[in-house]
């Protein structure tokens, strides 16, 4: 099995952050793996957005 490890950098407005890596199994189709990763990112974003109120930032 060959694994590609790619860095993930998120930029919003003028701010950027290295947020980790994504591992892709080179023996499998890449598209579905990237789609799964993007779904996971969307889930995390939704949970974070639910934690933010109009008068206070998310607490960690």
N, C-alpha and C positions, 0 to 999 in steps of 0.2 A: 504494500500500500504506500502510495506517495501522498504526502500531505503538503499543501501549500498553506503557509501561515502569512496572512496579510495584515498590515497595521490598519487600524480604523481611527480616523481623525474626523471630528465633527466641528463644523463651523456654523455659528449662528451670528448674524450681524458681523461685528468686528472681532468677535471672540472665537478662538479655536481651542480645542483640547484633544489630546490623544486619549482615546477612551478604551483602548485595548486592542485585541487582535481577533480575527476570524480565521478559523481553520477550514480549509476546503479539501475534501478527499478527491484527489486527482483521478481516481479510478471511477468515480461517479459523475453523473451529469452536474455541471456547475450551476446551471440556472435554478433548479429546485433548491439547491443548497443556499444560494443567495436569497431566494424568495423566503425560505425558512428564517434566515437571519434577519431579513427586513421585517417579517411578521413579529419576531421577538422584540426588535427595536420598537415597533409600533405599540406593542403591549406595554413595554416599560414606559414609553412616553405617555400613554393613556393613564397609567397608574400615577405617574408623577403629576400630570395635569389635574387629576382628581384631588391630589393632596394640596394643591395651591388654591388659596381663597383669594378674593379680590383685595383683602387687606393684609395678607401675610404670605411670605414665601413658604415653600415646602420645607418641612422639618426632616432632618436626617438623623 
